[in-house]
Amino acid sequence: MNNEQQDTREQAKQAIYAAIAEQAAGLKTSKGQVGAAEALKHLAEAYAWVTYPNQTHG
């Protein structure tokens, strides 16, 4: 993997992590709405995929 790909992957990880933090903070105000928890789950899966692309996720 070249440096440009590593930089892009790191940027994606940082963006997803920020979205996870924002979504998690919003869970209190969503009062346990299924949609909010589902969105957090999808973000966590995306982070896992970007962090460990060679492993199966799901």
N, C-alpha and C positions, 0 to 999 in steps of 0.2 A: 504494500500500500504506500502510495507516495504522500508527501507532506500535505498537498492540497486536499487529498481525500481524508487524511487525519484531521486537518483543520475543520473541514466540513462536518465530519462526524462529531467532533468536539463541540462545534457550534450547535448542532442538532441536540446533543445531550444537554447542553446548557439551557437551550430553549424549552425542551421538554421538562427538565427539572424545574424551571421557573413556573411552567404551567401547572405542574404537579403541586408545587407549594401554594400557588394561587387557588387551585381547585380544593386542596385540603383545607385551606383557611376558610373557604366558602361553605364547607360542609356544615358548620355550626349554624349558619344563617339559612341553609336550605332545609334544616330540621329533618335530616335523614331521607330526603327525597331520593328515590331509586335512580333517577336520571343523573343526579350529581355524583352518586357513588359509582355508577356505571362509567361516567366520564373519567373519574379518577382511575378506575381499573384500566381503561383503554390507554390512558397516559402512562401508567406504570408498565403496561405491556410494550408500548412504543419505546420507552426508555430501556427496557430489557433488550429489545431487539437491536437498538442502536449500540448499546454497550457490549452485547455478546451476539453478534450477527450469525455466528456459526452454530449456535445452539437452537434447538426447537423451542418455540414459545407458543403459548396459547392458553 
